Amino acid sequence: MRVTVNGKRSEVATGRVCLPERWNAAADRANGTKEEIRAFNAYLNDLTKKVYEAHRQLSEANLTITAESIKNKVTGKEDKPRLLIEIFKEHNQQLATLVSKGNYSKGTLTCFATALRHTRDFIKWKYKVDDFDVRHVDHTFVTDYDYFLRSQCNCQNNTAVKNMKNFGKIIRKCEASGWITISPFLNYKHTMKRVERIFLTTDELQLIIDKSFSTDRLTQVRDIFLFCCFTGLAFIDVQKLQTNKVVKGVDGEKWIQVNRQKTSTLAKIPLLPIPLMLIEKYANHPQCVVRRKVFPVLSNQKMNAYLKEIMDLCEIDKKVTFHTARHTFATTVTLLNGVPIETVSKMLGHTNLRITQHYAKMLDEKVGADMAILKSKLSENYPAKLKVL
């Protein structure tokens, strides 16, 4: 017997045999009027009824209908429920193993751990249970989950979208395994909102450079932050930066050559005077010598806390984090000074120019300077005064 649902089939032996010459392929029954033939056909009729009855029961119970679930219902072998939180945990355990082998960053694991926690909290909040059968995850589940993230967890739009995206990966795994037949994300749509990225201006950079600090702690954090402002390195990349990554470039000058932690793409960055001086300043630092690192970098949390203190002392009223240095490099240091966006993209280690466009903003100063050049050219080409109409 073969059961087919949505193009997918499942087969099971009927437990009966028939001579080929007695089988009627058109009717799917045996030919003949003897008692044993009638009993044989009656058994097949009964089996067919069981299939349709199984379909009816699954439908009434609002369960996922597949060829496999119908076969299991007919044979008395019920489908083992697949539980959402259990599947999510298994995914995160596998991800943790891949993180330990260097295939993913710890940040990726942290994001999925957060998504798991939110999913568990939502199920308890909405359904008052500890886990949930994935066969019951539908469009209502997804929209209610989105509402929960925004209302109960106070997630902003982009944070909610990122959590739903991570949750969607688990759902796609269930779909690929055949545990969910209709995607619950159909007709669900939320997009990331464009965020105005904070960066430092030339004057603000100069304030930080000129400022003297009473503690070595703040001076050290300031120096590493400035290094990133003039190289575009992310925190994790400067934290792992080893001395052997400072190499001689094609022009004979010193360059940084690293594989970015986030994307594993190769970034080659020519070193400007300020980064060169900072590398030299910390060349003999005990921690750098022992670990063969360029800088003695603290944890991201501590660096950001000290950076906030630095901004207060410099009277810079901006919510600056360590990643602001990367934005500053893409805007104030490079684009504002006429470096082409293609060159900026290559130094940042981006694989797509559109990604760079989020960092490399068209500054008002740059627009003004470009228009001043255009104004000069137009004045040369059209020297005659315009008649006022």
C-alpha positions in Angstrom: 0.0 0.0 0.0 1.3 3.4 -0.9 0.1 6.7 0.6 1.0 9.9 -1.1 0.5 13.4 0.4 1.8 16.6 -1.3 4.1 14.6 -3.6 5.7 12.7 -0.7 4.9 9.0 -0.3 5.1 6.3 2.3 4.7 2.5 1.7 3.7 -0.4 4.0 3.1 -4.1 3.2 -0.6 -5.1 3.3 0.4 -8.6 4.6 -1.5 -10.3 1.8 -0.3 -12.0 -1.4 -2.0 -12.5 -4.8 -1.0 -14.4 -8.0 0.0 -11.9 -10.7 -2.5 -13.4 -13.2 -5.4 -12.7 -10.8 -4.5 -9.1 -10.1 -6.5 -6.3 -11.7 -4.2 -3.3 -11.9 -6.9 -1.0 -13.1 -9.2 -1.8 -10.1 -6.3 -2.5 -7.6 -8.2 -5.6 -6.6 -8.0 -9.3 -7.4 -10.3 -10.9 -10.0 -12.6 -13.8 -9.0 -15.7 -14.7 -7.2 -14.5 -17.3 -4.8 -14.8 -16.8 -1.1 -11.1 -16.4 -0.6 -10.9 -13.7 -3.3 -13.9 -11.8 -1.8 -12.3 -11.9 1.6 -9.0 -10.7 0.1 -10.7 -7.7 -1.6 -12.7 -7.0 1.5 -9.5 -6.8 3.5 -8.1 -4.2 1.0 -11.3 -2.2 1.1 -11.1 -2.1 4.9 -7.5 -1.0 4.7 -8.4 1.8 2.3 -11.2 2.9 4.8 -8.6 3.0 7.6 -6.4 5.3 5.5 -9.2 7.8 5.0 -10.3 7.5 8.7 -6.7 8.2 9.8 -6.7 11.3 7.5 -10.0 12.5 9.1 -8.7 12.0 12.7 -5.5 13.9 12.0 -7.4 16.7 10.4 -9.9 17.0 13.3 -7.0 17.0 15.8 -5.4 19.8 13.8 -2.2 17.7 13.4 0.2 17.8 10.5 -0.9 15.5 7.7 1.9 13.7 6.0 2.2 10.3 4.2 4.2 9.1 7.2 1.7 10.3 9.8 -1.1 8.5 8.0 0.9 5.3 7.7 1.7 5.5 11.4 -1.9 6.1 12.3 -3.1 3.1 10.3 -0.4 0.7 11.6 -0.9 1.9 15.2 2.5 3.5 15.5 1.9 7.2 16.5 4.3 9.9 15.5 6.7 10.8 18.3 6.1 14.5 18.9 9.0 16.8 18.0 9.4 19.5 20.7 10.5 23.0 19.8 12.7 23.7 22.8 14.3 20.3 22.6 15.2 20.9 18.9 16.4 24.4 19.7 18.7 23.1 22.5 20.1 20.4 20.1 20.9 23.1 17.5 22.7 25.3 20.1 24.7 22.3 21.4 25.9 21.6 17.8 26.6 25.3 17.3 28.7 25.4 20.5 30.8 22.5 19.2 31.4 24.4 15.9 32.3 27.5 17.9 35.0 25.6 19.8 36.4 24.5 16.5 36.5 28.1 15.2 33.8 27.7 12.6 31.5 30.3 14.3 32.1 33.2 16.6 31.0 33.2 20.3 28.7 36.1 19.5 26.7 33.9 17.1 26.2 31.4 19.9 25.2 34.2 22.3 22.5 35.4 19.9 21.0 31.9 19.5 21.1 31.4 23.3 19.1 34.6 23.7 16.7 33.5 21.0 16.2 30.2 22.9 15.5 32.0 26.1 12.9 34.2 24.5 11.3 31.3 22.8 11.0 29.4 26.1 9.6 32.4 27.9 7.1 33.0 25.1 5.8 29.4 25.2 5.3 29.7 29.0 3.7 33.1 28.7 1.3 32.1 25.9 0.6 28.4 26.3 1.6 27.8 30.0 3.8 24.8 29.0 7.5 24.1 29.1 7.7 22.9 25.5 5.7 22.9 22.3 5.0 20.4 19.5 6.5 21.8 16.3 3.5 20.5 14.3 1.4 23.1 16.0 3.7 26.1 15.2 1.6 28.1 12.7 1.3 31.7 11.5 -0.6 32.7 14.7 2.3 31.3 16.8 4.8 33.4 14.8 2.8 36.7 14.9 2.1 36.2 18.7 5.8 35.6 19.3 6.7 38.8 17.4 4.2 40.7 19.6 5.7 39.1 22.7 9.2 40.2 21.8 8.1 43.8 21.3 5.6 44.1 24.1 6.8 41.8 26.9 10.6 41.8 26.2 10.6 45.5 25.2 12.7 44.7 22.1 13.2 47.4 19.6 12.3 46.7 15.9 15.8 45.5 14.8 16.3 43.4 17.9 12.9 41.7 17.4 13.6 41.1 13.7 17.0 39.5 14.6 15.4 37.2 17.2 12.7 36.2 14.7 15.4 35.5 12.1 17.3 33.2 14.5 14.0 31.5 15.4 13.3 31.1 11.7 16.5 29.0 11.3 15.1 26.4 13.7 11.8 26.4 11.9 13.5 25.9 8.5 15.3 22.9 10.1 11.9 21.4 11.1 10.6 22.0 7.6 13.6 20.3 6.0 13.1 17.3 8.3 9.4 17.1 7.3 8.1 17.9 10.8 6.4 21.1 9.5 4.7 21.0 6.1 3.5 24.6 5.8 5.8 27.4 6.7 4.4 29.4 9.6 6.4 32.4 8.3 4.2 32.7 5.1 2.8 36.3 4.9 4.9 37.3 7.9 7.1 40.3 7.1 9.2 42.6 9.2 12.2 44.5 7.9 15.2 46.1 9.7 15.0 49.8 10.1 17.9 51.9 9.0 19.9 53.0 12.1 21.8 56.3 12.1 25.3 55.1 13.0 27.3 57.3 15.4 30.8 58.4 14.4 33.3 61.0 15.6 34.1 64.2 13.7 37.6 65.5 13.0 37.4 68.0 15.9 36.2 65.3 18.3 39.0 63.0 17.2 41.5 65.8 17.9 40.0 66.4 21.3 40.6 62.7 22.2 44.1 62.8 20.8 45.0 66.0 22.8 43.5 65.0 26.1 45.8 63.9 28.9 44.5 61.4 31.4 45.6 60.9 35.0 45.5 57.1 34.8 47.3 54.7 32.6 44.1 52.7 32.3 42.3 55.5 30.4 45.3 56.3 28.3 45.6 52.7 27.2 41.9 52.5 26.3 42.2 55.8 24.4 45.2 54.6 22.5 43.6 51.4 21.4 40.4 53.2 20.4 42.3 55.7 18.3 44.2 52.8 16.7 40.8 51.4 15.6 39.6 54.8 14.4 42.6 55.0 12.0 42.6 51.3 10.9 38.9 50.3 10.9 39.5 47.2 12.9 36.6 45.8 15.0 37.1 45.1 18.7 37.6 41.4 18.4 40.1 41.9 15.6 42.3 44.3 17.5 42.0 42.1 20.6 43.4 39.2 18.7 45.9 41.2 16.6 49.3 39.6 16.8 52.6 41.2 16.0 53.2 38.9 13.0 50.1 40.4 11.3 52.0 43.7 10.9 53.8 43.1 7.6 55.5 44.9 4.7 53.0 45.9 2.0 53.3 46.1 -1.7 54.5 49.7 -1.4 57.2 48.8 1.0 55.4 50.4 4.0 53.9 48.6 7.0 50.4 47.1 6.6 48.0 45.1 8.8 46.9 41.9 7.2 44.3 39.9 9.1 41.3 37.6 8.5 38.3 39.3 10.0 36.7 37.3 12.9 33.1 38.1 11.8 33.4 37.2 8.1 36.7 35.4 7.7 37.5 37.7 4.8 41.1 39.0 4.4 41.5 42.7 5.2 44.7 44.5 4.2 45.1 48.0 5.7 48.1 50.4 5.1 49.1 51.9 8.4 48.8 55.7 8.9 51.3 57.6 11.1 49.2 57.6 14.3 48.6 53.7 14.3 52.4 53.3 13.6 53.3 55.4 16.6 50.8 53.5 18.8 52.2 50.2 17.7 55.7 51.4 18.6 54.5 52.8 22.0 53.2 49.4 23.1 56.0 47.2 21.5 57.7 46.6 24.9 54.6 46.3 27.0 54.9 43.2 29.2 51.6 41.7 28.2 52.3 42.3 24.5 55.7 40.7 24.7 54.4 37.6 26.5 51.3 37.1 24.3 52.9 38.4 21.1 50.0 40.8 20.8 50.1 44.4 19.4 48.0 45.8 22.3 47.0 44.8 25.8 43.3 44.8 25.2 40.8 44.3 28.0 37.3 42.7 27.7 34.8 44.5 25.5 32.6 45.3 28.5 35.5 47.0 30.4 36.8 48.8 27.3 33.3 50.3 26.6 32.9 51.3 30.3 36.3 53.1 30.3 35.5 54.6 26.8 32.3 56.2 28.3 34.5 57.8 31.0 36.8 59.1 28.3 34.0 60.7 26.4 32.7 62.4 29.5 36.2 63.8 30.3 36.5 65.0 26.6 32.9 66.5 26.9 31.8 64.6 23.8 28.0 64.1 24.1 27.6 61.0 22.0 26.8 57.4 22.9 30.2 56.0 21.9 31.1 52.3 21.9 34.2 50.6 20.7 32.4 49.9 17.3 32.1 53.7 16.8 35.8 53.6 15.9 35.0 51.5 12.8 32.3 53.9 11.7 34.7 56.8 12.3 37.3 55.2 10.1 34.8 54.6 7.3 33.5 58.2 7.5 35.7 60.9 9.0 39.1 59.3 8.4 38.6 57.9 4.8 35.5 59.0 3.0 35.7 62.6 4.1 39.3 62.8 2.9 38.4 61.6 -0.6 39.2 57.9 -0.3 37.0 56.0 -2.8 34.3 53.8 -1.2 35.6 50.7 -3.1 39.0 51.2 -1.3 37.2 51.7 2.1 35.2 48.5 1.5 38.4 46.5 0.8 40.1 47.8 3.9 37.1 47.1 6.1 37.1 43.5 4.8 33.5 43.7 3.4 32.3 41.2 0.7 29.6 43.6 -0.6 29.8 47.3 -1.3 26.3 47.8 0.0 27.5 46.8 3.5 30.1 49.6 3.3 27.5 52.1 2.4 25.9 51.6 5.8 29.3 52.7 7.4 30.6 55.2 4.9 28.0 57.9 5.2 27.9 60.8 2.8 28.8 63.5 5.3 27.5 67.1 5.0 31.1 68.3 4.9 31.8 66.0 2.0 28.7 67.0 0.1 29.5 70.7 0.7 33.1 70.2 -0.6 32.0 68.3 -3.7 29.4 71.0 -4.5 32.0 73.7 -4.0 34.1 72.1 -6.7 31.0 71.8 -9.0 30.2 75.5 -8.3 33.7 76.5 -9.4 33.5 74.4 -12.6 30.1 75.8 -13.4 31.3 79.4 -12.9 34.1 78.8 -15.4 31.8 77.2 -18.0 28.9 79.7 -17.5 30.5 83.0 -16.6 27.6 85.2 -17.9 25.2 86.5 -15.3 21.8 85.0 -15.3 18.9 87.3 -16.1 16.4 87.6 -13.3 13.0 86.7 -14.7 
